[in-house]
Amino acid sequence: MKSTLYYVLDPMCSWCWGFRQVFETLLKRIPDHIRVQYVMGGLAPDSDQPMPEETRNYVQQQWRLVEKQTGAKFNWAYWEKCQPRRSTYPACRAVIAAGLQSQKKIPTMIHAIQKAYYLQARNPSDTDVLVALADEIDLDVEHFRRAINSSEVEQLLQQDFTTRRRLHANRFPSVLIEINNTPRFLVEGFRPAADVLEQLQAYSLLRS
């Protein structure tokens, strides 16, 4: 029986940051034969424009909700030190570019972006920040620098968007299990670990 676990996310989605520990718990409990595929959902397209005040207020409100509901930590100095932009596609491309060097670097880059954004008050909308992160996680920096804005990475990003639409995953985070070409949601929006494990148990996919 062929099974794929899809994790649809955006590395600059605050609810995905709050979901990090839940997903790590999930990975420890799924059987070894299940393939895990990360799908970049893309919250906001490329933009050089400063984030409007209304959007800043909305994002900050989401941070507060995530902090309250999940316990995730945030460094609020970001809003003073950085020039926020509503642009998450660069971070999505960075994850894909990292994966071209090693599939194992995909979750590593996701976490590096999340730490930079939420804990270190750095802006992953900026290419120079993403290149610095590539260096910090021991990627070939020049290869990464060439790849991140390449047509190959853009094509792979669009393929991820196609996958997201096929799965009807319109909320981040979303986790689906696809068994014999039939996808089913385990998570659609943030859920605590107990709820996710209960769903795995329902599909007889829970490893003890």
Steps between C-alpha positions, in 0.01 A plus 500: 500500500656830386463783748621860497475750782474855363589795720368817336651810660666833458822550699385855586158386622476562874255212550753267336756626751256416779443158340869406489509280809172333405640405160821367656285279725306384196820405313611283792172307500440423132619168353829494311339408168315833476672753278502860628467783248525868594284727283563874495161668512602861437322754719605818323664565159814702435482861607745783569234713665505564876227314684191726536400595852178299476695189402756558776219513754346180361830307506578618852153390609569155355830482691315570823242231424768245411693584815189458714373178341826316432760645740732589211739787573541818295763772497303822464816695422444387142248779454758762598817355349367387162305649212213250478362411159208272419717271290547133585578349160876564544499287816308226318758505220779478759356174631478358150853618415630331815324180396686499168820445697354246742145396582607481863567874493134583431382482864833650607445807283137531610609509863786741424257743335255469787768563763636796306156656460339428834792485744789696346313798353637441148293541185474186280337710228855625430722289276815591693345356818411178318853470358641550850273224628621268223854555627393440860349160417809396300365520148716585200431873513589582140289215371214621720543861388471396136210263563267714709400728213542243224230388259537146637407605854216718372364204305519279809324767705217510247483120514454527877216746446342252259530225760345725764203571273461130416489419870259790568734609780399861550602544864849487648608276652327213323604138527349233278553129462463366147437127480464342156454844340226606743601797722339556839560783744666433833538870574334803344622797699675469835403202715667367816704181489232285667251579223751416228600171660133410535459549127801278430350234723175519304694410184700230680819694435617557855833346596531421869 
